[in-house]
Amino acid sequence: MKRSDELDQLLKSLHLKRILEIYDEQVGAAEKEDLSYSEFLTRLLRAQWHNRQETALAWRIRRANLPENWSLATFPFARQPGVSRKQIHTLAELDFVAKAENIVFIGPTSVGKTGLATGLLLKALENGYRCQFIRAQDLFDELYASLADRSSRKLLNRLVRLDLLLVDELGYINVKAEQANIFFKLMEERYHRHSTIITTNLAYEEWRNFLGNPAMVDALLSRVRHYCHTIQINGPELREPQG
């Protein structure tokens, strides 16, 4: 059964691109397998639905700004005894997102903090959550710039609405008092509303030196840690030395 020009145009107008691509192939299969009209239509619509799901996920991943599509399936747990595979896989069930709980990965460089955090973020994206990856340096730069052009409220609104925000490499930068203040505002507004993942090389007691203003840092930590899974990674470096 050859497609008519009218059918082609209708499929294009309805944005049913996947059906248009597989129609001839599926017609041949339906005739060979003697499918009913209902079964044939179900196959076409199922293929279109899967295509839209894949397209939507690809769009969410692009918007989330993941540095790489690291997944938990490829994380080298066998090489990192400082991480509990069971704990990470439990977190990957995403109950922490539903409960607006935080995760803080603490450890030195190259032990897998970013890989694990990104793997959890990717899992959340695959389940339809609004997520974003941002390096701490970029976040604090954006926050500071928003003070200059008075767009802080708009920026905060966007970041606060995210179901899951991943702030990577907190602690490797110098922070001005104004940046620390607006970061506190961000975390205060996300508190008990949406989840945040933070990777850092700093133990909690070192955050005062990093952010300054001990009273503010104490208030920040009380919010970050209230509903929080803290994962301290004491293990070998995973990154192979070069040269």
Beta strands, then each sheet from edge to edge (+ up, - down):
strand 1: 102-106
strand 2: 131-135
strand 3: 164-170
strand 4: 195-200
strand 5: 228-232
sheet 1: 2+ 3+ 4+ 1+ 5+
end
